[in-house]
Amino acid sequence: MSVAIAVVAVIGIVPVAIQYRAASRWFAVGYALLVVAALATNIEDLALGGVMNGVEHAFGLMGAGIAFFLAAYVHRRREIEGDEVDRDDAGPAANRPTDLERGVADDG
């Protein structure tokens, strides 16, 4: 079962890498650390059991928890402070000009 989890985790890196944005870097770090934990779980059965168990828990799981905490903190801080996301980080929709940039008058 743990081999299947490791395979799914490694395959899951693809969409995380494709959707990577500077605003979500802590989420990507957290996911990568979960992959480290899944791989360490499998390696500990083969060799260096104690070391890989430490890597799994100290770096993989605890590191992922800290990274996800930071991701939530940064996101919340941006929402509270009203910081706008850079256009390069916000995806394709943000690259379209706003009504003001197009010169469209506000009818309201």
FENWO-V319375 format. One record per residue. PSI is psi in radians with two decimals (none if undefined). Layout:
# FENWO-V319375
((PSI) (PSI))
This chain:
# FENWO-V319375
((-0.71) (-0.46) (-0.72) (-0.70) (-0.73) (-0.73) (-0.80) (-0.69) (-0.77) (-0.73) (-0.61) (-0.26) (-0.54) (-0.98) (-0.55) (-0.74) (-0.69) (-0.69) (0.15) (2.30) (2.68) (-0.57) (-0.34) (0.41) (-0.60) (-0.56) (-0.77) (-0.70) (-0.76) (-0.76) (-0.75) (-0.66) (-0.55) (-0.62) (-0.74) (-0.76) (-0.75) (-0.73) (-0.69) (-0.62) (-0.72) (-0.66) (-0.57) (-0.40) (-0.42) (-0.78) (2.74) (0.88) (-0.88) (-0.73) (-0.83) (-0.56) (-0.71) (-0.74) (-0.78) (-0.86) (-0.79) (-0.85) (-0.85) (-1.12) (-0.84) (-0.71) (-0.72) (-0.73) (-0.76) (-0.74) (-0.74) (-0.61) (-0.81) (-0.68) (-0.78) (-0.71) (-0.83) (-0.76) (-0.79) (-0.75) (-0.72) (-0.72) (-0.75) (-0.77) (-0.21) (0.39) (2.37) (2.53) (2.42) (2.54) (-0.60) (-0.46) (-0.28) (-0.08) (-3.11) (-0.63) (-0.55) (-0.26) (-0.13) (2.51) (2.59) (2.96) (-0.70) (-0.74) (-0.54) (-0.20) (0.33) (2.24) (2.59) (2.09) (-0.02) (none))
